[in-house]
Amino acid sequence: MAQNIELKANVANRAELEQKVIVLVGNATAQLVQRDVYYGIRKGRLKYRTINNRQHELIYYNRPNTVEAKKSTFYKFNLWFPKLTHGILKTLYGETGIVEKERTLYMLDNIRIHLDDVKGLGHCMEFEYLVDAQHTEDMGKQRLLQLKEQLALPDYSILTHSYVDIAAQRL
């Protein structure tokens, strides 16, 4: 099981934020087109992710829906039989939502910075601070708050829920 500290926000002006991120960390690491299918499990979230129509992952994660930087515990692994896996999961749990996004990935030390264009939600961003032996949960929360200030993200822009939850609330 891996852990990270996460913080998500709505973005009013993506181009402006992207320039701030580039000044801070340099050029993007990757451009990703992602499609996440969520399943109706009782605890946490389970999603099947397709990346650039080539790579397939199954990701289970559990985290609170709070406004502050929060700890997420997760398992992630590559799928060798994605259609079969999706069929089994859909049969067992049913689909509860789909999130499609274009993601620009930036890296800053052990922090993933995502600038996302989420279908139906607009421009968003996310920080993921990987927790390990050298990078503690408390260090991650502090560092993400520093980044929030450096990038001038207002408090009202912080998202408490996952993209799939927000999309479902808008229906």
N, C-alpha and C positions, 0 to 999 in steps of 0.2 A: 504494500500500500504506500502510495506517495502522498505528499501534502504540499499545498501551496497556499499563499495568502492572496486573495482576490479583491479587486475593487473595480466596479464598472460605472460608467457615466454616459449620459446623453451628451452629444456634441452638437453645439449650435453651428459652428463654423469649422468644418473638417479641414479645409485648406490651411486655415490659420493654425489650428492645432498641429497639423502635420509638419508645418514649418518649425514650430517649437520643438517637436520631437526630433526632427532631423538635426537641428542645432545641438540638441542634448546628446544624441546617440549616433548620429551619422545616418547613412542610407539604410533602406529597408533590407531585411534579410530574405523575405519571401513574399510573394503574392499568392494567396490561396482562395480558391472558391470552395466553400464548404456547404454541405447539406447534412443537417442533423435530424434524424428521426427519433422521437422520444417514445418510450413505452410506459405503460401504466403499472409501475411497481409501487409497493406500499411505502418503502423507506428509501429516501434518496432519489436519484434520477439515473436512468439508464438510457443511453443514446447510441445509435449507430451512425457513425460519421463517414461521409464520403468526401475525399479531398481531391480536387482537380480531376474528378472522374477516374482516378487511377488508384488511389490508396483508400483502404477501408479499415475503420477502427471501431471497436466496441469500448465505450467509456461508461463506467459507473462512478458517480460522485455523490457526495453528501456534504451539504454546507447549510448554514442558517441563512435566512432571508433578513439581513440587517443592513443598515445604512453605512456602517463602518467597514473598514477592511476586515475580511473574514477568512477563517481557515476552511479550506476545502480538502477533504480526503478523497482520494480517487484511485481507481484501477484503470489502466488503459492497455489494450493490446491489439495488434494487427489481426485482421480477419483474412483467412485463406479461402473461406467459402462464404462470401458476404450475402449472396442471395439466399442461400440455405439458412444462414444464421438469422437474417431478417425475417424470413418466412416463419421460422420456429418462434422467434420472439413476438412477432405480430399475432400468431395463433395463441400463444400462452398469455400475453399481457395486453394486447391491443395497442394501437398507435394512439398517442395522446396529443401529438403536435409535431410540426415540422418547422425547422428554422433554416432559411437559406441566407447565406451571407458571402460577401467578398471581403476578405481580410488582408490587410497589409501588416506584416509582422516585423517588428523591430526588437533588437536585443540590447539590454543594458545589464552587463554582468549576468546574474542569475534571474533577471526579470524579463519576462516577455511582455512587450507592449503591443497590443492589437488595436488597429484602427479599423473598425468594421462598418460596412454598409449592409445593414440588415433589412431584408425584404419585409416591408410593412411597418418597420420601426424607424428607419432612417439611419443617421450617423450615430455611432456609439464608439466607445473605447473601453479597453479592459487592460488592467495590469494583472500579471500572474507572477508572484515571487515564489520561486521554488525553495521549499524548506528542506534543509539537509543538516549534516553535522556542523558545518561552518556557518549556516544561515538559519537562525532561529525564528520562531513564530513572532516573537516580540520585535526582533530586528526587522522582519518583513513588514509588520504593521507600521512601524515608525518610518521605514523607507518609502512605503507607498503613500503615506501622508505627506512626506517631503515632495515626492513627485507630483502629487495632486496640487500642492502649492506652487511648485516650479512651473507647472503647465497652466496655472490659473484656472483650475476646474472649480466652478462654484459649488457650494454645498447642495444647492437645490438640484444639480444635475446628476447626483449620485443615485444609482439604481440599486434597489434592495433585492430584486428578484432576477431570475434568469430570463434570457430573451424569450424562451418558450412560454414562460408564465406571463410575461408582459403582453405578448402577442395574444394569448388566450383571454386576458382581461379586456382587450380592445374589441373582441368579437361581440 
